[in-house]
Amino acid sequence: MTCRFYREQEVAMLLDMATTIEVVDECFRQLGIGGAENVPRHRARTPGFVLHGMHAAAEYLGTAGWKMYSTTRTGAKFHVGIYDIESGQMLALIEADQLGQLRTAAASAVGARYLAKKPITQLGLFGTGWQAEGQLTAMATEFPLTQAFVYSRDEEKRQAFAERMSEKLQIEIVPVHDPREAVEDLPLIVTATTSKHPVFDGNLLAEGALVCAVGANWTFKREVDVVTVRRADNWVCDSIEACRGEAGDFVIAAEEGYFDWTTAVSLADVIAGKAIGRNNQDSIVLFKTVGLALQDVALGTKFLELAANKPDLGMALPF
């Protein structure tokens, strides 16, 4: 069997958000019942350059793999490698920027599927970049959204984002000038920014709100403040192990004495029925995602399944 190389445009051609959400849901379920193993991200650094690596084994799929990406001042380059666990053969090398956007957004949608107080027809969104676009698309795929309130510091960017996404999703996107307007009285708030500091005041959260914090995956960054952490009744991680090493939102709050890691539960355990993710309808829930390699491996495997029906896609590699 020959390893094949696939480019971004081929990934975009075959994968959609609805499919990705179901793939990621099953990822979490399998983690909860022991059908897969995930190894958190590790980083190697030198001035001006960071190499990020993470890997996972998915017994339930018969595959394993890794995600590696580099970040520099000029941007990031993402790749996923998929292996057959029986033969050890490398099946594919996939350019993974598009794949990463899909699985990151789907993780939030899956979290909201199990943790949000329904119905969800409105949300607040912080961020107007590539990941924010994916987050909004995923939530509009999962829920019957009619309206979203979007905040970023750059007025021009948030206006352009609102116009572009309202046309794409056919819902009302309201660019707001005050962070308050993207939090107050809303059942779901998503943060997908590059900010090192909290982007809203946790005192503004409504009873029963779910916060999906996505953007910060370094211990010195946090998008949500201590007030949000303290007001939460439930604290849920995509992976407690990964969040302990990366989620500044929790790490900093713990260092300041406002959070106890023993109170956190994993979404996998919630889905598997081993933990409670929401105490009641009035509970404020904080769901933190830093991204899991298992999601990349599972979605990469799904892509290969779809690509098998299109033999003209990809390029054979000499190994």
N, C-alpha and C positions, 0 to 999 in steps of 0.2 A: 504494500500500500504506500502510495506516494504522498508526502506532506504537501499541502496546498497553501498558498498565500492569497489572502483576500484583502481588498482595499476598502476604504471607508464607504465609497459609493455603492459597493456591493452589499455591505452591511445594511445601509439605509434602504436598499431596494427590497430586502427580504424581511426585515424586522419592523414591527410596529409596536405601539405602546400597549395595546390591549394584550397582545401575546406576551410581551415582556412582564407585565404585571402578574400574569398567571405563572410564568416561569419563576419569578422571584418569590411569589407566595409559596410555591412548592419548595424552594430553597430553604426558607425559614422553617417550614414544617419538617423537612428532612433533618435539619440541624437539631430540631427539638426531639426527634425520635431516634437520633443516632445514625442516620443514613448518610451522613457527610461530615467532613472535618474541614474547618477553616483555620488558616494561619494568618494572624494579623500582619499588617504592613510593617516593613522595616525600611530604613532609609540609610543610604550612604551619601555623605556630603563632602564636598570640597568647595572652595570659594566660587560662587556663581553657578554652582551645579548641584542638583540633588537627583539621585537615582532611587526610585521607590519600587519596592518589590513585595508581592503578596501571593500566596498560593493556596490551593484547596484540592481536596479529593472528594469526588462525588460517586460513592459506591452505587447509589440508586440510578445513576446515569451510565456507569461504566467508563467514566472519564475522570481525568484530573488535569490540573493545569496551573498556570501562573498569569499574573498581570504584572508587567514591568512598564514603568514610564519615567521619562526624564523631564525635569523642569529647569529652565534657565530664565534669564531675564527676558528672553524673546518668546517664551511660550513653553508648551509641553508636547511630548510625543508619547503616544500610548500604543502598547501591543499586548495581545493575549495569545498564549500558547496552549493548545489543547492536546492531550495525550490519551491514548487508549490504555486503560489500566490492566488489561489482560496481556497485551503484547509489549507494552512500553513504548510503542510506536508513537511518534509525534504526528498528529493528524492534520494540524493546521496552525498557521501563524496568521493572526488577524489584526489589522489596524483597528484600534479600539477606542477612538474618541467618541464616535457615535454610539457604540455599544455601551461605553461608560456613562454617557448622558442618559441613555434609556434605563439602565439598571439602577442608577442613582435615584432617578425620579420615581421609578416603579417601587423602590423600597419605601419611599414616603407614602405612596398611595396604598401599599399593602399595610403599612403601619396604621394609616387612617382607617382602612377597612375594618381593622380589629379594635382600634382604640378611640375613634371619634364618636361623639354623640350625634346620632342621625336625626333628621336628614341634614345633609350638607348641600346647601345651594349657594353659599357665599364663602369667600375666604379672603384673608389678607396675605399678601406676598411681599417679602423684602428681597430686593435684587431684581436686576433686569438683564442679566447676562445669559450665557449659554445654558447654565444649569437651571436658572430661574425659568427659562422657557420650557425646559423639560419638566420641571416640577408642576407648572401650571397645566401643561398638556396631560400629565399623568392624572392630576386631580380631576380635570374635566373629563377624562376617560372613565374614571372610577365613579364619579358622582354626577348628579344632574345639576351642575353649576349653572347659575344664571348671571353671576356677578362676581368680580374680583377687584379688590382694592390694592393697588401696587405702589410701593414706595421705593425710591432710591434717592441718593443725594443729588444726582444729576437730573435736573428737570427735563432737559432735552432727551436724555436716554429713556426716562420713564414714559414720556409722551410717545416717543417712537415705538417703544415696547408695547404700549397699550394699543396703538393703532394696528401694529403688525399682528398681535396675538388675538385681538378681537375679531379681525378678519379671518384668521386661521381657525379659531375655535368657535366662532359665532356666538360669543357671549359678551356681555358688557364688561369691559376692562376700564376701571377708573383710576387714572394716575393721580395720586394724592400728594399734597405738599407738606403734610404733617404726619409723622409716624403714627400718631394717635389714631388717625383715620383708618389705618390698616390693622388695627388691633381691637378697638372698642366694639363690644357687642357682636363680635364675630366668633363662630364656632371652631374655626380652623385658621391657624397662622403658620405660614411656612417661611423660614429664613434660609436664603440661598445666596449669601454674599461672601465677599472676601474680607469683611471687616474683622479687625482684631478686638473690637470693643462691642458691647451690647448695642443692639439696633433699636430696641424699644423698651419702654418702662413696664415691668411686669405688673405694676399696680393696675394697669389698664385692662388686664385680661378678664374676660367674662367668666362667670361660673360655668363649668362644663367644657371650657375650651381645650382644644388639643393644639399643642405647639410641636411642629416638626422642624427640628433644628438640623440643618444639612451642611452649611458652609464651612464651619470651623473644624479642621482635623489636625490641628497642632495644639499642644498643651498650653501654649501662651495666647491662644485666640479663643474668644467666646462671643457668640452672637446674642445669647440670652443672659440677662443679669441675675444677680443673686436673689432678687425679689421673685423672679419667675421660678427659680429652683425652690425657694422656700415655700411659695404658694402652691406648688404642685402637690397633689395627693398621690400621684403615681409617676415613677421614673422608669422609663423603658429604653433599653439600648438595642441596636441591631446586634451588637456583641459586647457583653460586659468587658471581656478581656481586651478587645480592640479599643473600646471607649476609655478604659483606664489608662491606655497608653497614648491616646490622641485627643480625647474630647475635652478641650479646655473649658467648655461650658460647665462640666461636672468637676474636672480636676481642680480648677481654680476655686470653685465653691467649696470643695472638700478641704482644700488647703486653708481657706478662710473660716472653716468650722461650720459651714452652713449646709453640708451635704454628707451623708453617710453612704458609702458604697454598698453596704449590706442591704439597703432599701431598694437598690436597682434590680430590675428583672430584665431578661432578654425577651425580645419579640418571639423568638423561636419557642421559648417555654410558654408564652401566652397562647400561641397558636396550637401548641401540642397539649394544652389544657393543664400545664404544670404550674402556671403562675397567673396571677390576676393583673390585667393591664389597666383596668378602670374600675374603681371601687363602686361608683354610682354615677347617675346622670349629671350631678353637680360637680364631680371631681375635675380638677384641672390636671391634665396629663401632659408630660414632657417626653417626647420621643426623640432620641438622639441617634443619628446615623453617621457613621464615618466611612462606610463602604466596605464590602466584604468580597474577597476573591471568589468565593463560591458563587456569587451572583454573576461574575464575569465568566466563570467556567460553565455554569449552567446555561447562560444565554449564548455563549459561544458554541456550546454543544447543540442548542436549538437551531442556531444559524446553520451549522453543518448539516443538520437533518433537512432543513429547507433547501440548502444549496445542493444536496444530493440529487434533487430533481432538476437541477440546472447545471449540467456538466460543463457548459461554456464559461461559467463563472470561475474566477480564481486562476492561479498560475501554479503549475507543478514546480516543486523545489527538488533539487538533486539529493535528497536524503529521506 
